[in-house]
């Protein structure tokens, strides 16, 4: 089990990956919220590393971003390496 610091680093990495892809797609958090049906405040919490997304959330966001869920996961892994 990851300790608090490791978990925070991982959540921040996912958040950076999500934000990067969202901005590449030229979407606001509000637009992503509408397309994914994920609350905008929750998207903000994800991007700020405050919450951990479920698999269902990851797939909803990926569909809304028009990418495979694996693209979000790969982005997360790249962010972890940096």
C-alpha positions as CSV (number, residue, x, y, z in Angstrom):
1,X,0.0,0.0,0.0
2,X,1.3,3.4,-1.0
3,X,2.0,5.8,1.9
4,X,0.5,9.3,2.0
5,X,3.3,11.0,0.2
6,X,3.5,8.3,-2.6
7,X,-0.3,8.5,-3.0
8,X,-0.2,12.3,-3.3
9,X,2.6,12.1,-5.9
10,X,0.5,9.6,-7.9
11,X,-2.7,11.7,-7.6
12,X,-0.8,14.8,-8.8
13,X,0.7,12.9,-11.7
14,X,-2.8,11.8,-12.8
15,X,-4.0,15.3,-12.4
16,X,-1.3,16.8,-14.6
17,X,-1.9,14.2,-17.3
18,X,-5.6,14.9,-17.3
19,X,-5.1,18.7,-17.4
20,X,-2.5,18.3,-20.3
21,X,-4.8,16.2,-22.4
22,X,-7.8,18.5,-21.7
23,X,-5.9,21.6,-22.7
24,X,-4.5,19.8,-25.8
25,X,-8.2,19.2,-26.8
26,X,-8.9,22.9,-26.1
27,X,-11.6,22.1,-23.5
28,X,-12.4,24.0,-20.3
29,X,-13.3,22.0,-17.2
30,X,-16.9,23.1,-17.7
31,X,-16.9,21.6,-21.2
32,X,-15.3,18.4,-20.1
33,X,-17.8,18.2,-17.3
34,X,-20.7,18.4,-19.7
35,X,-19.2,15.9,-22.2
36,X,-18.2,13.4,-19.5
37,X,-21.0,13.9,-17.1
38,X,-18.4,14.3,-14.3
39,X,-19.0,17.2,-12.0
40,X,-16.7,20.2,-12.8
41,X,-15.6,20.5,-9.2
42,X,-14.6,16.9,-9.2
43,X,-12.6,17.4,-12.4
44,X,-10.8,20.3,-10.6
45,X,-10.1,18.1,-7.6
46,X,-8.7,15.4,-9.9
47,X,-6.5,17.9,-11.7
48,X,-5.2,19.3,-8.4
49,X,-4.4,15.8,-7.1
50,X,-7.0,15.9,-4.3
51,X,-9.1,12.9,-5.4
52,X,-8.4,9.5,-6.9
53,X,-10.6,8.6,-9.9
54,X,-12.4,5.4,-10.3
55,X,-12.1,3.3,-13.4
56,X,-15.6,4.4,-14.5
57,X,-14.5,8.1,-14.1
58,X,-11.4,7.5,-16.1
59,X,-13.3,5.9,-18.9
60,X,-16.0,8.7,-18.9
61,X,-13.2,11.3,-19.1
62,X,-11.4,9.4,-21.8
63,X,-14.6,9.1,-23.9
64,X,-15.3,12.8,-23.5
65,X,-11.7,13.6,-24.5
66,X,-12.0,11.3,-27.4
67,X,-9.0,9.2,-26.4
68,X,-8.6,5.6,-25.1
69,X,-8.4,5.3,-21.3
70,X,-4.9,3.9,-21.8
71,X,-3.9,7.3,-23.1
72,X,-4.8,8.8,-19.7
73,X,-2.9,6.0,-17.9
74,X,0.1,6.4,-20.2
75,X,0.1,10.2,-19.5
76,X,-0.1,9.5,-15.8
77,X,2.9,7.1,-16.1
78,X,4.9,9.7,-18.0
79,X,4.2,12.3,-15.4
80,X,5.3,9.9,-12.6
81,X,8.7,9.4,-14.4
82,X,9.3,13.2,-14.6
